[in-house]
Amino acid sequence: MESIAADDIVRVRLDTLIQLHRSASQLPLKSKRIHSRLSGNYISTFKGRGMEFDEARPYQPGDDIRSIDWRVTARTGKTHTKLYREERERPVLLWVDLRPAMFFASQGVFKAVLAAKAAALFAWSSSQHSDRIGGLVFSEEQHIELRPQRGKAATLHFLKQLAGHTAWDKEEVAHTKNQSANHALHRLRNVTRPGSLIFLISDFRDFDKKTESNLAQLAKNNDLVMLFISDPLEQQLPPAGYYKITDGDKELTINTYNQDMRKQYEQRFVKHQQDLKDLCNKLGIFYIHLSTHKPLIESLQCGLNLRSST
């Protein structure tokens, strides 16, 4: 069982994220070992590390014409082709959603805390495999963008930015609810190099056709893993009765006696989750579902097919 300090329920401490380095070895990010189960099928392994431009040489019969270096060809007057080499370190990008809807839970920890801990585990695991760590941590008010860097210092810097994000300390007013995630995805596209491994960690609310377009562009030349985070109360209403809920400021009473309302509520969640699965299947994205009340490491191991699902 994972121990949870009191202040790691509604917000996460930097010390907690740092201590997760001990558990990261349980999530080896070796491309040939990781598969994801989706709708009963297994999709292909990670595409592999990125390719880095090495040099240009004169074109030879049989070379791929798509690799012609047109700049060198124009400068020299002779056709040249680009040569690439496999990058030693793979860029790993962590896209972490800290919008207001992520600061909720009826059981376990806030979705935002679960997202931060998952990001930290993948950051440490990537660092242990000498990959470069970067990412984008965002809310509706602040976007922190970090280009991939290698080494323990880069991992610690990412964790410091994650734990120190302003979303943990103040309420944020939703001015651009539908644009925030898409804007963050667009910015992610700008810092992503082909061959990157990208973890998208969110409850994926307010996603639309523009979101699908951004994901499709990212998925063309990169490996994407979608970690869908939810709370049990989002899946199913509690037993029939009257319940008071609060955000710390306002209080609301909900009536769960209405059976039609209960059914519609559950169907909305099922549809949302199925839409995400269908999108992942369409674009070749790995899909993993994390719930606030389930052990994080075990859920990730099952989702990555590193252990048998129970």
C-alpha positions in Angstrom: 0.0 0.0 0.0 1.2 3.5 -0.8 1.4 5.8 2.3 -0.3 9.2 1.9 0.7 12.2 4.0 -2.2 14.5 4.9 -1.0 17.3 2.6 -0.5 14.9 -0.3 -4.3 14.4 -0.6 -5.4 17.8 -1.9 -1.9 19.0 -3.0 1.4 17.4 -3.6 4.7 18.1 -1.9 8.0 18.3 -3.7 9.5 15.8 -1.2 6.9 13.3 -2.2 7.7 13.6 -5.9 11.4 13.2 -5.2 10.9 10.2 -3.0 9.1 8.4 -5.9 12.4 7.8 -7.5 12.6 4.6 -5.4 9.4 3.3 -7.0 10.3 4.3 -10.6 12.2 1.1 -11.2 8.9 -0.7 -11.1 7.9 1.1 -14.4 10.7 0.3 -16.9 10.1 2.3 -20.0 11.8 0.0 -22.4 10.0 0.3 -25.8 10.1 -3.4 -26.6 8.4 -4.4 -23.4 5.6 -1.9 -23.1 2.2 -2.6 -24.7 -1.2 -1.2 -23.9 -4.4 -3.0 -23.8 -7.2 -1.3 -25.6 -10.7 -2.6 -26.4 -9.4 -6.2 -26.0 -6.6 -5.8 -28.4 -2.9 -5.0 -28.1 -1.5 -2.1 -30.2 2.0 -2.0 -31.5 5.1 -1.3 -29.4 6.6 2.2 -29.1 7.9 3.3 -32.5 11.4 3.7 -31.0 13.9 6.5 -30.5 14.0 9.5 -32.6 16.3 10.1 -35.6 18.8 12.9 -35.5 20.3 14.5 -38.7 24.0 13.5 -39.1 25.3 14.7 -42.4 24.5 15.1 -46.1 26.3 13.0 -48.8 25.9 12.8 -52.6 22.7 11.0 -53.7 23.1 7.4 -54.7 20.7 5.2 -56.7 18.2 3.6 -54.3 18.2 6.5 -51.8 14.8 7.6 -50.6 14.0 10.8 -52.6 12.1 12.1 -49.5 15.5 12.4 -47.8 17.0 14.7 -50.4 18.7 17.7 -48.8 17.4 20.4 -51.1 19.5 23.2 -49.5 22.8 21.4 -50.0 21.6 20.3 -53.5 20.9 23.9 -54.5 24.1 25.2 -53.0 26.4 22.6 -54.7 24.5 21.9 -57.8 24.6 18.2 -57.1 21.9 16.1 -55.5 22.6 15.3 -51.9 20.7 13.1 -49.4 20.4 13.4 -45.7 21.8 10.8 -43.4 20.4 10.2 -39.9 21.5 8.5 -36.8 19.5 7.1 -33.9 19.4 9.4 -30.9 21.1 8.0 -27.8 18.6 9.7 -25.5 14.9 9.7 -26.2 13.0 12.9 -25.5 10.2 12.2 -22.9 7.6 14.9 -22.5 5.0 15.0 -19.7 1.9 17.0 -20.4 0.1 17.5 -17.0 -3.3 19.1 -16.6 -3.8 21.2 -13.4 -7.1 22.9 -14.4 -9.7 23.3 -11.7 -11.6 20.1 -12.5 -8.5 18.2 -11.6 -8.8 19.4 -8.0 -11.5 17.0 -7.0 -11.9 13.6 -5.3 -14.5 11.7 -3.3 -12.1 8.9 -2.5 -8.3 8.7 -2.3 -6.4 11.8 -3.5 -7.3 14.7 -5.7 -7.0 13.9 -9.4 -4.3 16.6 -9.7 -2.2 14.8 -7.0 -2.6 11.5 -8.8 -1.5 13.2 -12.1 1.5 14.8 -10.5 2.6 11.5 -8.9 2.2 9.6 -12.2 4.2 12.3 -14.0 7.0 12.0 -11.4 7.2 8.3 -11.7 7.6 8.5 -15.5 10.1 11.3 -15.1 12.3 9.2 -12.8 11.9 6.1 -14.9 12.9 8.0 -18.0 15.9 9.5 -16.2 17.0 6.1 -15.1 17.1 5.1 -18.8 19.1 8.2 -19.7 16.3 9.8 -21.6 15.8 13.5 -21.7 13.0 15.0 -19.6 10.7 17.9 -20.5 7.1 18.8 -20.6 4.3 21.2 -20.1 2.4 21.8 -16.9 -0.6 23.9 -17.3 -3.8 25.3 -15.8 -6.2 27.9 -17.1 -3.9 30.7 -15.9 -0.3 29.4 -16.1 1.6 27.3 -18.6 5.1 26.1 -17.6 7.0 24.8 -20.6 10.2 22.8 -20.2 12.3 21.6 -23.1 13.8 18.1 -22.8 17.1 18.0 -20.9 19.1 15.0 -19.7 20.2 14.2 -16.2 19.0 14.1 -12.6 19.0 17.9 -12.4 16.5 18.2 -15.3 14.2 15.7 -13.5 14.4 17.6 -10.3 13.8 20.9 -12.1 10.6 19.4 -13.7 9.4 18.2 -10.4 10.0 21.5 -8.7 8.0 23.3 -11.4 5.2 20.7 -11.1 5.0 21.0 -7.3 5.4 24.8 -7.3 2.7 25.5 -9.9 0.3 28.3 -8.9 -2.7 26.1 -9.4 -2.0 24.4 -6.1 -2.2 27.7 -4.1 -5.1 29.7 -5.5 -8.5 29.4 -7.2 -8.3 30.0 -10.9 -11.2 31.6 -12.8 -12.1 29.7 -16.0 -12.0 32.3 -18.7 -10.9 30.0 -21.6 -12.2 26.6 -20.5 -12.4 25.1 -24.0 -9.2 26.7 -25.3 -6.9 25.9 -22.4 -6.2 22.3 -23.2 -6.0 22.9 -26.9 -3.6 25.8 -26.4 -1.5 23.5 -24.2 -1.5 20.8 -26.9 -0.5 23.3 -29.6 2.4 24.5 -27.5 3.4 20.9 -26.8 3.6 20.4 -30.6 6.0 23.3 -30.8 8.5 21.8 -28.4 8.2 18.2 -29.6 10.8 16.6 -31.8 10.0 13.4 -33.9 10.5 10.2 -32.0 9.5 11.6 -28.6 7.5 9.7 -26.0 4.7 11.8 -24.7 2.5 11.2 -21.6 -0.8 13.1 -21.6 -2.2 13.2 -18.1 -5.7 14.6 -17.6 -9.4 14.0 -17.1 -9.7 15.2 -20.7 -12.7 17.4 -20.2 -13.8 19.8 -22.9 -11.9 18.1 -25.6 -13.2 18.6 -29.2 -12.4 18.3 -32.9 -9.5 20.7 -32.5 -8.1 18.5 -29.8 -8.3 15.5 -32.0 -6.5 17.4 -34.7 -3.7 18.4 -32.3 -3.4 14.8 -31.1 -3.3 13.4 -34.6 -0.4 15.7 -35.5 1.5 14.7 -32.4 0.8 11.0 -33.0 2.2 11.0 -36.5 5.9 10.9 -35.5 5.8 10.3 -31.7 4.5 7.7 -29.2 1.6 9.0 -27.1 0.3 7.6 -23.9 -3.0 8.9 -22.6 -3.6 8.6 -18.9 -7.3 9.3 -18.2 -7.8 10.2 -14.6 -11.2 9.9 -12.9 -12.9 9.6 -9.5 -15.5 7.0 -8.6 -18.1 9.7 -8.0 -17.7 10.8 -11.6 -18.6 7.2 -12.7 -21.5 6.6 -10.5 -23.7 8.6 -8.1 -23.8 7.5 -4.4 -26.9 5.5 -3.2 -30.2 7.3 -3.3 -30.3 10.2 -0.8 -29.5 13.8 -0.3 -25.9 14.8 -0.3 -24.1 18.1 0.4 -21.0 18.9 -1.6 -18.7 21.9 -1.4 -15.7 23.4 -3.1 -14.6 25.0 0.1 -16.6 28.1 -0.7 -20.0 27.2 -2.1 -22.2 24.4 -0.9 -24.7 22.4 -3.0 -27.2 19.7 -2.2 -27.8 16.9 -4.7 -30.7 14.5 -4.8 -29.8 11.0 -6.1 -33.2 9.4 -5.7 -34.1 10.0 -9.4 -33.3 6.8 -11.2 -33.4 8.4 -14.7 -30.9 11.1 -13.6 -28.7 8.4 -12.1 -28.7 6.4 -15.4 -28.0 9.5 -17.5 -25.2 10.5 -15.2 -23.5 7.1 -15.6 -24.1 7.0 -19.3 -22.3 10.4 -19.7 -19.2 9.0 -18.1 -19.3 5.8 -20.1 -19.6 7.7 -23.3 -16.8 10.1 -22.4 -14.5 7.2 -21.6 -15.5 5.3 -24.7 -14.9 8.4 -26.9 -11.4 8.6 -25.5 -10.8 4.9 -26.2 -12.1 5.2 -29.7 -9.9 8.2 -30.3 -6.8 6.4 -29.0 -7.6 3.4 -31.1 -8.0 5.6 -34.2 -4.7 7.5 -33.7 -2.6 4.6 -32.2 -2.3 6.2 -28.8 -1.8 4.1 -25.6 -4.7 4.4 -23.2 -4.5 3.9 -19.5 -7.3 4.6 -16.9 -6.3 5.7 -13.4 -8.8 6.2 -10.6 -8.2 8.2 -7.5 -9.0 5.4 -5.2 -6.7 2.7 -6.7 -3.0 2.2 -6.0 -1.1 4.2 -8.6 1.9 1.9 -9.3 -0.3 -1.2 -9.6 -2.6 0.6 -12.0 0.3 1.8 -14.2 1.9 -1.6 -14.2 -1.4 -3.2 -15.4 -2.0 -0.4 -17.9 1.5 -0.9 -19.4 1.1 -4.6 -19.4 4.0 -5.1 -17.0 2.0 -7.4 -14.8 -1.2 -9.3 -15.0 -4.4 -7.4 -14.5 -6.5 -8.4 -11.5 
